[in-house]
Amino acid sequence: LSSLKKFDEIKKANQAAAKKLVEDQLSSSSEDDDEDAEVKQGKILDKTFTIYTSQTDGDASELERTRQYMNEAFQSGAMTCLICIASVKRNQAVWSCCGCFCIFHLVCIQKWAKDSLFLVSSPLTDDDFGKKDYPWPCPKCRFEYKRSETPSRYYCYCGKVENPTVDPWLVPHSCGQICEREFKPSCGHKCLLLCHPGPCPPCPKMVTTTCHCKKAKPVARRCSAKEWSCRLPCGRRLLCGQHTCENPCHAGDCQPCPHVSKQPCICGRQTAERLCASPQWQCDQVCGKRLPCGNHTCEQVCHAGPCGDCPRSGKRSCPCGKTKFTLPCTEDVPTCGDSCDKILECGIHKCSQRCHRGPCEICRQEVEKQCRCGKHTKRMPCHKPYLCETKCTKIRDCQKHQCRRKGCSGNCPPCDQVCGRTLGCRNHKCPSGCHRGSCNPCPETVDVKCNCGKTVIKVPCGRERTIRPPKCKQLCSRPPACHHSTQEKHYCHFGQCPPCRQPCQKMLTCGHLCPVSCHDKALVRQTGLHQSAGPWEQPSEPAFIQTALPCPPCEVPIPVECLGQHEVSPLPCHSANPYSCKRFCGRLLDCQNHTCMKECHHVTKLNSSADGKKVGPECSQCEEECTKPRPSGCPHRCVLPCHPGDCPSCLQMLKIKCHCKLSVLYVECLKLTCADLKEKELLISCKNQCPKELPCGHRCKEICHSGNCPLNCSQKVKLRCLCKRLKKEIQCSKIQEGQVSLECDALCKEMKRKASEIKEAEARAAIEEEKRRQQAELEAFENRLKGRRKNKRRKDEVEVEQSSWQKYKNLIMLPVFGVAVVMV
């Protein structure tokens, strides 16, 4: 068990180390590192542009070219020496090309310049060796430098500071001071950026300048764009002297005149239509004018001005130049007969021939010549070189080969053989002359392309194996690996394309399109393929394979109606089947009064044209009594079970009282419920006189009726006057309405007066009687106080004599009352 445990630990450690190594390699080309580098470069560039933007009010539009160059230089490996194919560190001495601004190690460029000069001068002869200053080219742009311009010291980019100090907050190899290099083309101003690599931006200074034609007022413009056009016609006089320039205000000379006119030739013999831009032209005729000598004519073709003197006139020298003759122009100059004495090609001896025309011959004098090595001497013609047969045995500067030149003077030239050793790139051989030490890196460059080949960067030969391909901004042009006609847009890349994330859009069996992401190349875990050889073999991790997965069930919502047709719900297409909504069926039963109380269920349609909400054989049957409302006034229930339509007429007898509540009547329920108000009034009436009394006190004369009795009483009553003596028969209703009244006559008034007198007399008598009674009570009370006996008190009672009114009042009042009654 312990050995197995140790084996597992070692295995896990090895797997972790391998995984870390892979991640490190991947992280070197990850976008995160690129983003960090871009952020760092952006900060450095912003700091470099600080002074420039502060003096231009923050306008950095002119810096785009410089910014783009520096960004591309960082991204494309400009900080890598193209000679030694090694990174250029901050603390290393460098040199920058003034043509392409590429950076090299100072030691590498010095060696490059030396080798370049050797390759150029190796084919030269010993006499020419070291006498001519041949240039050497830049390894990248081939910009040529003189031998004296070979760098020997390390300066910053602007050339102010030698051996600049390392500052992490500045651009590498920068002194941090203002550049102050002259702008190109020169305008008199200097660069405002901090010491920087690459070209200087356009001049941002503001100057006051006018347009090209000098017609417009001067305006303030940037020095880099100080030349401007006012767009007005130029108006300057053209070379023809007849027309003016009609083009808009422009820089430089005006264009040739576009007009056509007749112009004479220079000699004036011919005239032709020509452009005003070229008024002077020559015809093809020879001048032919007689020269002043009178013997010769001018042989020049069409020219201006005088022909000049005869070329054979005046003093002329003989061929050797020692003697001058004055002869007519018709005679040739003779030879003088003296020796030629011109220096021959050897530069030592003179021509020994007599004065002659034509070139001198080669030097044929015999001289004693010494070979170049200085070992042999020989007499021979001066024009022939002397090379002995002795070969030089000195070792050349390569320390490998002998000189082996015949007659070598001892100043052996560099080895003229090619090195030929395979360089570090493993693609080419060393083209330099045979040398000591290791060979220089391969000077060739190789194109590293993206997958599509449209984005290319040049890298030193041999570096293409380790450098990562460039990022291509072109879209990937590979055909899609899935069923789609086009793939999602993504940039050019190596390896497999990213998984397709477009909707599948395959036609499902239901007719809908698959909405999920494309699954033609899905990664599926594959297990159970490898059988372990024994318990000592650890189970391997499951492998993933790309395979096409079937489309998932269709999830498109489909409106589906429940079995009872109560609702429509959206269900996934793959499960879109009729369902029960758990409600009551609710279909109207055959009784047309109740609904089916079963749970939502399927109903078979008995008739295809029938209503969709009609009951079927699966619905329940109604077993309740009829609950339909009865006609108004009918208290009986329907004798039938629950049924459709109206209930049958009720034939039962109703026992009701009449309107006056005195009689009991028996009436059919149908007649009573179906009758209107008038008929119902007659049915409930007992046909007898109404027993109710009217407000006047008489009995109602109407037949048994409902509601209140009429108030117009037709019964006749006697109307009396106020004294009740007079009377008259009148209808009761008129008396109630107050339409009729009966007034007393004179006799009634006389009787009324007499009655009032009698009343007054009775009142007086009553008063006197009351006084007597009170006197009697007073006396009786006094007697009781004296203690008299009752019998004595009786004897002492005094009889009170009655008055005449008390005696005769009954006899008087009876006749009076009789008369009054008769009158009423």
Buried (B, 14 or more C-beta within 10 A) or exposed (E): EEEEEEEEEEEEEEEEEEEEEEEEEEEEEEEEEEEEEBEEBEEBBEBBBEBBBEEBEEEBEBBEEBBEBBBEBBBBBBBBBBBBBBEBEBEBBBBBBEBBBBBBBBBBBBBBBBBBBBBBBBEBEBEEEEEEEBBBBBBBEEBEBEBEEBBEEBBBBBEBBEEBEEEEEBBBBBBBBBBBBBBEEEBEBBBBBBBBBBBBBBBBBEBEBBBBBEEBEEEEBBBBEBEBBBEEBBEBEBBBEEBEBBBBBBEEEBEEBEEEEEBBBBBEEBEEEBBBBEBEBBBEEBBEEEBEBEEBEBEEEBBEEEBEEBEBBEEBEBBBEEBEEEBEBEEEBEBBEEBBBBEBEEEEBBBBEEBBEEEBBEBEEEBEBEBBBEEBEEEEEBBEEBBBEBEBEEEBBBEEEBBEBBBBEEEBBBBBEBBEEEBBBEEBBBBBBBBEEEBBBBBBBBEBBBBBEEBEBBBBBBBBEEBEBBBBEEEBEBEBBBEBEEBBEEBBBEEEBEBBEEEBEBEBEEEBEBBEEBBBBBEBEEEEEEEEEEEEEEEEEEEEEEEEBEBEEBBBEBEBBBBBBBEEEEBEBBEBEEBBBEEBBBBBBBBEBBBBEBEBBEBEEEEEEEEEEBBBEBBBEBEEEBEBEBBEBBEBEBEEEBBEEEBEEBEEEBEBEBBBEEBEBEBBBBBBBBBEEEEBBEBBBBEEEBEBEBEEEBBBBEBBBEEEBBEEBEEEBEBBBEBBBBBEEBBBBBBBEEEEEBEBEEEBEEBBEEBEEBEEBBEEBEEEBEEEEEEEEEBEEEBEEEEEEEEEBEEEEEEEEEBEBEEEBEEEEEEEEEEBEEBE
